[in-house]
Amino acid sequence: MNDQVEKETSKFDWVAARSSCSLPNVFKELRLQVKEDVKTRNALRPNNSPYEFSVVENSGDFKFF
């Protein structure tokens, strides 16, 4: 059993996992999720509604309205 656990652990790419947790990658993922949320929310609006949500990007920053 210990050999199997050791083999599973040795397959884990901790360098790639750690890299994906960097702040730029975390905020990139957050921005993508916000865009998807805005798209989903806009699809739920009533027909001919006078409002729309959007994501505005500016020099790497983003805001949603």
C-alpha positions, 0 to 999 in steps of 0.5 A, spaced: 500 500 500 505 504 501 508 503 494 502 505 491 501 512 495 508 513 493 507 512 486 501 517 486 505 522 490 511 522 485 506 523 479 503 530 482 507 536 479 507 540 484 511 545 480 505 546 475 500 546 481 504 552 485 505 556 479 497 556 477 496 559 484 500 565 483 496 571 483 496 573 476 493 566 475 488 567 480 486 573 478 486 571 471 481 565 473 477 570 477 476 575 471 474 569 467 469 566 472 466 574 473 465 574 465 461 567 465 457 570 471 455 576 467 453 572 461 449 568 465 446 574 469 444 577 462 441 571 459 436 571 465 434 578 464 427 579 461 426 581 454 427 588 452 429 590 459 433 597 460 439 594 463 445 590 462 451 588 466 458 588 463 465 587 464 470 593 463 477 591 462 483 597 463 490 595 463 489 588 467 484 591 471 477 589 471 470 591 473 463 589 473 457 593 472 
